[in-house]
Amino acid sequence: MKDVEFFTQEQLIIRISRMSADRLRCWIDEGFVRSADDREERFDAADIARLEFLCDLADDFDLTTEGIGIVISLMDQIHTLRNQLLRLGKAVDCQPGEVREAIIEAFAGSAGRSKSAGP
C-alpha cells in the first residue's frame, strides 16, 4: 500500500497558485476543508483537489463564501449518496438470484412513480 503524502498549509499555498493564507484559513474556519491528519493541520491530495475546486468556485464563478458553502454542501451530499448507492448495489449483488431480480423489478417499477421529491 502506498504511503499518503501530506502537505502543510505553507506547501498548499505554494502548490495552489490561487491560494492565500487568508483564503485557506477562512475555508478551514468555514469547514469547507478539514485536515486529513487529526494530530496537526496537514492535507492530502484529496484536500488539494477540493481546494482547487473551491478556488474555481470563488474565482471563475465569482461565488461568495455563502454561495461556496451551499455548493460544497450539495457536492458532499451527492458524494455521500453515490457511496451509499455503491454499497447498496454491492449488498444487492450478494443476494440470491431471485432476491436480486425482485429488488431490480421493484426498483424499476418505482422509478415511474417517483416524480416527486418524496420517498
MIRO-615541 format. One record per residue: residue number from 1; residue in one letter; x, y, z of N, C-alpha, C in turn. Coordinates in Angstrom, 2 decimals, padded with zeros to 5 digits. Last residue first. Example, Ala and Ser with C-alpha at 12.3 -4.5 7.8 and 13.67 -1.06 7.14 Angstrom:
<nodes>
   num   residuo      n_c1      n_c2      n_c3     ca_c1     ca_c2     ca_c3      c_c1      c_c2      c_c3
     2         S    012.85   -002.25    007.08    013.67   -001.06    007.14    012.90    000.03    007.87
     1         A    013.19   -005.69    007.80    012.30   -004.50    007.80    013.20   -003.30    007.80
</nodes>
This chain:
<nodes>
   num   residuo      n_c1      n_c2      n_c3     ca_c1     ca_c2     ca_c3      c_c1      c_c2      c_c3
   119         P   -040.24    010.02   -000.80   -039.92    008.59   -000.95   -040.98    007.83   -001.71
   118         G   -040.37    013.16   -002.76   -040.58    012.30   -001.60   -040.25    010.85   -001.88
   117         A   -040.28    014.63   -005.05   -039.03    014.53   -004.28   -039.16    013.57   -003.09
   116         S   -042.10    012.89   -007.68   -041.94    013.92   -006.64   -040.64    013.69   -005.90
   115         K   -041.98    010.69   -009.31   -041.90    012.01   -009.95   -041.71    013.13   -008.92
   114         S   -041.86    007.78   -009.05   -041.15    008.73   -008.19   -040.93    010.08   -008.87
   113         R   -042.97    005.89   -010.71   -043.86    006.53   -009.73   -043.19    007.63   -008.96
   112         G   -040.94    004.83   -012.20   -042.01    005.55   -012.90   -042.93    006.30   -011.97
   111         A   -039.47    003.55   -010.22   -038.87    004.68   -010.94   -039.93    005.49   -011.66
   110         S   -040.71    001.33   -009.30   -040.86    002.54   -008.50   -040.31    003.76   -009.23
   109         G   -039.97   -000.60   -011.15   -041.36   -000.22   -011.03   -041.56    001.07   -010.27
   108         A   -037.23   -000.82   -010.58   -037.65   -000.36   -011.89   -039.10    000.11   -011.86
   107         F   -037.42   -001.88   -007.98   -036.75   -000.59   -008.21   -037.19    000.00   -009.55
   106         A   -038.67   -004.31   -008.42   -039.31   -003.31   -007.56   -038.71   -001.93   -007.79
   105         E   -036.72   -005.51   -010.08   -038.09   -005.29   -010.56   -038.81   -004.22   -009.74
   104         I   -034.55   -005.61   -008.31   -034.44   -004.88   -009.58   -035.82   -004.56   -010.13
   103         I   -035.63   -007.29   -006.32   -035.20   -005.92   -005.99   -035.14   -005.08   -007.26
   102         A   -036.04   -009.63   -007.79   -037.18   -008.96   -007.15   -036.83   -007.51   -006.80
   101         E   -033.39   -010.24   -008.52   -034.39   -009.95   -009.55   -035.59   -009.22   -008.97
   100         R   -032.29   -010.74   -005.99   -031.77   -009.66   -006.84   -032.81   -009.25   -007.88
    99         V   -033.81   -012.99   -005.30   -033.91   -011.78   -004.48   -033.42   -010.57   -005.29
    98         E   -032.98   -014.83   -007.19   -034.39   -014.43   -007.15   -034.61   -013.17   -006.32
    97         G   -030.14   -015.01   -006.62   -030.67   -014.51   -007.89   -032.11   -014.03   -007.83
    96         P   -029.21   -013.88   -003.29   -029.54   -014.93   -004.27   -030.24   -014.32   -005.50
    95         Q   -026.97   -011.03   -002.88   -028.20   -011.76   -002.61   -028.40   -012.87   -003.65
    94         C   -024.87   -009.47   -003.58   -024.58   -010.61   -002.71   -025.81   -011.48   -002.45
    93         D   -025.97   -007.32   -004.96   -025.20   -008.33   -005.71   -024.92   -009.59   -004.90
    92         V   -026.91   -005.81   -002.81   -027.87   -006.49   -003.68   -027.17   -007.60   -004.46
    91         A   -024.47   -004.85   -001.85   -025.31   -005.68   -000.98   -026.33   -006.46   -001.81
    90         K   -023.65   -003.31   -004.03   -022.84   -004.47   -003.62   -023.64   -005.41   -002.74
    89         G   -025.68   -001.38   -003.98   -025.51   -002.23   -005.15   -024.71   -003.48   -004.81
    88         L   -025.11   -000.17   -001.53   -026.38   -000.86   -001.71   -026.30   -001.82   -002.90
    87         R   -022.63    000.98   -002.13   -022.72   -000.04   -001.09   -024.01   -000.85   -001.21
    86         L   -023.49    002.79   -004.12   -022.50    001.76   -004.44   -022.54    000.63   -003.42
    85         L   -025.19    004.40   -002.60   -025.73    003.60   -003.70   -024.77    002.50   -004.11
    84         Q   -023.34    005.58   -000.87   -024.40    004.74   -000.32   -025.00    003.85   -001.41
    83         N   -021.80    007.05   -002.70   -021.19    005.97   -001.92   -022.23    005.03   -001.34
    82         R   -023.80    008.85   -003.55   -023.15    007.95   -004.51   -022.50    006.77   -003.78
    81         L   -024.34    010.21   -001.17   -025.39    009.39   -001.80   -024.79    008.40   -002.80
    80         T   -021.86    011.52   -000.83   -022.36    010.58    000.18   -023.41    009.65   -000.42
    79         H   -021.83    013.15   -003.13   -020.76    012.18   -002.90   -021.21    011.10   -001.90
    78         I   -024.06    014.74   -002.63   -024.02    013.89   -003.82   -022.98    012.79   -003.63
    77         Q   -023.18    016.07   -000.32   -024.36    015.21   -000.26   -024.40    014.26   -001.44
    76         D   -021.02    017.51   -001.36   -020.78    016.50   -000.32   -021.95    015.54   -000.20
    75         M   -022.42    019.22   -003.09   -021.45    018.27   -003.63   -021.15    017.15   -002.62
    74         L   -023.89    020.69   -001.19   -024.58    019.86   -002.17   -023.64    018.82   -002.78
    73         S   -021.74    021.96    000.11   -022.66    021.10    000.86   -023.41    020.16   -000.07
    72         I   -020.70    023.45   -001.97   -019.87    022.37   -001.41   -020.73    021.43   -000.56
    71         V   -022.83    025.27   -002.44   -022.38    024.34   -003.48   -021.61    023.17   -002.89
    70         I   -022.96    026.61    000.06   -024.13    025.90   -000.48   -023.69    024.86   -001.50
    69         G   -020.39    027.71    000.27   -020.89    026.79    001.29   -022.07    025.97    000.80
    68         I   -020.37    029.42   -001.90   -019.46    028.27   -001.90   -019.94    027.24   -000.90
    67         G   -022.21    031.31   -000.94   -022.51    030.53   -002.13   -021.64    029.28   -002.23
    66         E   -020.74    032.33    001.25   -022.03    031.70    001.46   -022.42    030.81    000.27
    65         T   -018.54    033.42   -000.07   -018.33    032.34    000.89   -019.64    031.60    001.14
    64         T   -019.62    033.90   -003.50   -019.27    034.37   -002.16   -019.01    033.17   -001.27
    63         L   -018.34    033.21   -006.76   -019.24    032.90   -005.65   -018.71    033.49   -004.34
    62         D   -017.22    033.43   -009.34   -017.42    034.63   -008.52   -018.40    034.40   -007.37
    61         F   -016.39    031.47   -010.93   -017.84    031.67   -010.86   -018.22    032.82   -009.94
    60         D   -013.63    031.67   -010.70   -014.22    031.52   -012.03   -015.72    031.80   -012.04
    59         D   -013.22    032.07   -007.87   -012.61    032.93   -008.88   -013.33    032.87   -010.23
    58         A   -014.82    030.26   -006.35   -014.63    031.65   -005.93   -014.18    032.54   -007.08
    57         L   -014.70    027.87   -007.80   -016.00    028.45   -007.44   -015.86    029.94   -007.10
    56         D   -011.91    027.51   -007.94   -012.71    027.65   -009.17   -014.04    028.33   -008.86
    55         C   -011.36    027.19   -005.22   -010.79    028.34   -005.94   -011.56    028.59   -007.23
    54         L   -012.67    024.76   -004.84   -013.13    025.94   -004.13   -012.60    027.21   -004.80
    53         F   -011.01    023.15   -006.43   -012.42    023.31   -006.79   -013.00    024.55   -006.11
    52         E   -008.70    023.32   -004.90   -008.68    023.83   -006.27   -010.10    024.06   -006.77
    51         L   -009.63    022.03   -002.60   -009.25    023.44   -002.53   -009.18    024.07   -003.92
    50         R   -009.96    019.43   -003.63   -011.12    020.17   -003.09   -010.82    021.67   -003.03
    49         A   -007.33    018.79   -004.29   -008.36    018.81   -005.33   -009.57    019.62   -004.88
    48         I   -006.23    018.88   -001.70   -005.73    019.79   -002.74   -006.77    019.91   -003.86
    47         D   -007.59    016.80   -000.47   -007.79    018.17    000.01   -007.32    019.19   -001.02
    46         A   -006.52    014.68   -001.88   -007.95    014.95   -002.00   -008.28    016.37   -001.52
    45         A   -003.86    014.75   -000.99   -004.16    015.07   -002.40   -005.64    015.37   -002.61
    44         D   -004.04    016.22    002.36   -003.64    015.22    001.37   -004.07    015.64   -000.03
    43         F   -002.62    018.22    005.01   -003.63    017.97    003.99   -003.11    016.98    002.97
    42         R   -002.48    019.04    008.43   -001.81    018.53    007.23   -002.90    018.07    006.28
    41         E   -002.41    020.21    011.40   -003.04    020.61    010.14   -002.15    020.20    008.97
    40         E   -002.26    017.26    013.47   -001.83    018.60    013.09   -002.47    018.94    011.75
    39         R   -003.82    015.06    014.13   -002.76    015.49    015.04   -002.27    016.90    014.75
    38         D   -005.54    014.37    012.10   -006.10    014.98    013.31   -005.03    015.54    014.25
    37         D   -005.19    014.95    008.78   -004.47    014.39    009.92   -004.96    015.10    011.18
    36         A   -006.47    016.38    006.94   -006.52    014.93    006.77   -005.89    014.20    007.95
    35         S   -008.39    019.16    007.93   -007.10    018.49    007.90   -007.30    016.99    007.77
    34         R   -011.01    020.17    005.79   -010.52    019.77    007.11   -009.19    019.06    006.94
    33         V   -012.92    022.67    004.22   -011.83    021.70    004.13   -011.36    021.42    005.55
    32         F   -015.06    024.11    005.07   -015.06    023.66    003.68   -013.97    022.62    003.44
    31         G   -015.24    025.30    007.53   -015.45    023.85    007.47   -015.49    023.31    006.05
    30         E   -014.57    027.89    007.95   -015.93    027.64    007.47   -016.26    026.14    007.41
    29         D   -011.88    027.57    008.59   -012.81    028.04    009.63   -014.27    027.78    009.24
    28         I   -010.94    026.85    006.06   -010.81    025.91    007.18   -011.81    026.28    008.26
    27         W   -011.50    029.18    004.70   -012.16    027.96    004.28   -012.01    026.85    005.32
    26         C   -009.82    031.01    006.09   -011.28    031.22    006.01   -011.99    029.92    005.69
    25         R   -007.31    029.91    005.56   -007.79    030.00    006.94   -009.31    030.17    006.96
    24         L   -007.21    030.28    002.76   -007.14    028.95    003.33   -007.70    028.95    004.75
    23         R   -007.26    033.10    002.63   -008.32    032.31    001.99   -008.36    030.90    002.59
    22         D   -004.88    033.73    003.99   -006.17    034.21    004.49   -007.33    033.39    003.93
    21         A   -002.94    032.55    002.34   -003.07    032.12    003.74   -004.42    032.53    004.30
    20         S   -004.26    031.71   -000.91   -003.55    032.60    000.02   -003.76    032.08    001.44
    19         M   -004.22    030.22   -004.11   -004.46    030.11   -002.67   -003.64    031.15   -001.91
    18         R   -003.63    030.01   -006.74   -004.69    030.97   -006.37   -004.99    030.98   -004.87
    17         S   -001.72    027.95   -006.90   -001.33    029.34   -007.20   -002.37    030.37   -006.75
    16         I   -000.91    025.56   -004.83   -002.14    026.07   -005.46   -001.94    027.57   -005.67
    15         R    001.67    025.28   -003.73    001.19    024.32   -004.74   -000.02    024.84   -005.51
    14         I    001.87    027.29   -001.81    002.83    027.25   -002.91    002.28    026.41   -004.06
    13         I   -000.22    026.55   -000.15   -000.23    027.90   -000.73    000.75    027.97   -001.91
    12         L    000.62    024.01    000.66   -000.61    024.17   -000.13   -000.61    025.51   -000.85
    11         Q    002.87    024.61    002.19    003.04    023.86    000.94    001.81    023.97    000.05
    10         E    001.61    025.90    004.33    002.57    026.63    003.50    002.79    025.93    002.16
     9         Q    000.11    023.81    005.42   -000.57    024.97    004.86    000.37    025.74    003.92
     8         T    001.64    020.70    004.32    001.36    021.74    005.32    000.60    022.88    004.63
     7         F    000.61    017.52    003.15    001.11    018.85    002.85    000.74    019.80    003.98
     6         F    001.37    014.03    002.75    000.69    015.13    003.40    001.39    016.45    003.09
     5         E    000.86    011.08    000.97    001.68    012.27    001.11    000.83    013.39    001.72
     4         V    000.56    007.80    002.08   -000.14    009.03    001.72    000.79    010.20    001.96
     3         D    002.19    004.98    000.67    002.08    005.95    001.75    001.38    007.21    001.22
     2         K    000.53    002.22   -000.82    001.32    003.43   -000.97    001.09    004.36    000.21
     1         M    000.84   -001.18    000.00    000.00    000.00    000.00    000.89    001.25    000.00
</nodes>
